Amino acid sequence: MTNIKQVYNERRKIFKSNRGDKTVVQYLISKLEEHNYVYFTGTQNESTTVQDIFWRIDFQHLNGLLSLWLRRSSTMVGTSPI
């Protein structure tokens, strides 16, 4: 029998192996760059510690995902897009 702690621990191992030696923030920034997100970071005074991070989604990409979802849902029997 598997309990919730075992599931959590396994999920954590998978996440950690995916991000390798990067910190969580470094991993987040690498994924933002990989998927061409626009992002800005703010640091504390003369430090390299990230204090703020802001990113935005490309609305053309979001619009494409919404269109794909609407097409898929309209092809299902007995359903309408919205």
Contacts in CASP RR format, 6 or more apart in sequence:
PFRMAT RR
TARGET T0000
AUTHOR 0000-0000-0000
METHOD contacts of the structure
MODEL  1
MTNIKQVYNERRKIFKSNRGDKTVVQYLISKLEEHNYVYFTGTQNESTTV
QDIFWRIDFQHLNGLLSLWLRRSSTMVGTSPI
18 27 0 8 1.000
19 26 0 8 1.000
19 27 0 8 1.000
20 27 0 8 1.000
22 30 0 8 1.000
25 50 0 8 1.000
25 53 0 8 1.000
28 53 0 8 1.000
29 39 0 8 1.000
29 41 0 8 1.000
29 53 0 8 1.000
32 39 0 8 1.000
32 55 0 8 1.000
33 39 0 8 1.000
36 58 0 8 1.000
37 55 0 8 1.000
37 56 0 8 1.000
37 57 0 8 1.000
37 58 0 8 1.000
38 55 0 8 1.000
38 56 0 8 1.000
38 58 0 8 1.000
39 53 0 8 1.000
39 54 0 8 1.000
39 55 0 8 1.000
39 56 0 8 1.000
40 52 0 8 1.000
40 53 0 8 1.000
40 54 0 8 1.000
40 55 0 8 1.000
41 50 0 8 1.000
41 52 0 8 1.000
41 53 0 8 1.000
41 54 0 8 1.000
42 50 0 8 1.000
42 51 0 8 1.000
42 52 0 8 1.000
42 53 0 8 1.000
43 49 0 8 1.000
43 50 0 8 1.000
43 51 0 8 1.000
44 51 0 8 1.000
70 81 0 8 1.000
70 82 0 8 1.000
73 79 0 8 1.000
73 80 0 8 1.000
73 81 0 8 1.000
74 80 0 8 1.000
74 81 0 8 1.000
END
